[in-house]
Amino acid sequence: MNNKEFIAEMARRMEMTTKESSALVQGLCAEIETFLGDEDSISLPNFGTFEVKKKLERVVVSPSTKQRMLVPPKMVIGFKASANVKELLKKLK
C-alpha cells in the first residue's frame, strides 16, 4: 500500500475527504518528526514505540577491496512493536 492508497482508505474509513485525511497524515508525520528531532520517544498505544538511538562508531571491512573503514557515530530511529501488533503478525503466518 502506498501513501495515496493509505490516505484514500483512511478517508473512506473515517468518513472524511481525501484532502482532510491527507492533512491529518501530514500533521501526524510532522509531529513525529518534531519529537524524534528532540530525541524523545513516541509511544502509540496498540501500535508501538519509536525512539532515537545512537549507533557507536565502528570499523567495517569492504568485501570487494578488503579495506577497513571507520563508520562515524550516527543517530537512528528504532521501533518496537506493541504486543497487539506482534500478535497480529503471528496470525498472518
ZILINPE-V850895 format. One record per residue. N is the residue number from 0. PSI is psi as a letter, one per 30 degrees, with the letter a starting at -180 (none if undefined). Layout:
n: (N N)
psi: (PSI PSI)
//
This chain:
n: (0 1 2 3 4 5 6 7 8 9 10 11 12 13 14 15 16 17 18 19 20 21 22 23 24 25 26 27 28 29 30 31 32 33 34 35 36 37 38 39 40 41 42 43 44 45 46 47 48 49 50 51 52 53 54 55 56 57 58 59 60 61 62 63 64 65 66 67 68 69 70 71 72 73 74 75 76 77 78 79 80 81 82 83 84 85 86 87 88 89 90 91 92)
psi: (k l e e e e e e e e e e e g h l l e e e e e e e e e e e e e e e e e e e f g h l l k k j k g d a k k l k l k k l k l k l k k e e f g k k k k k l l l k l k l k j k l e e e e e e e e f f none)
//
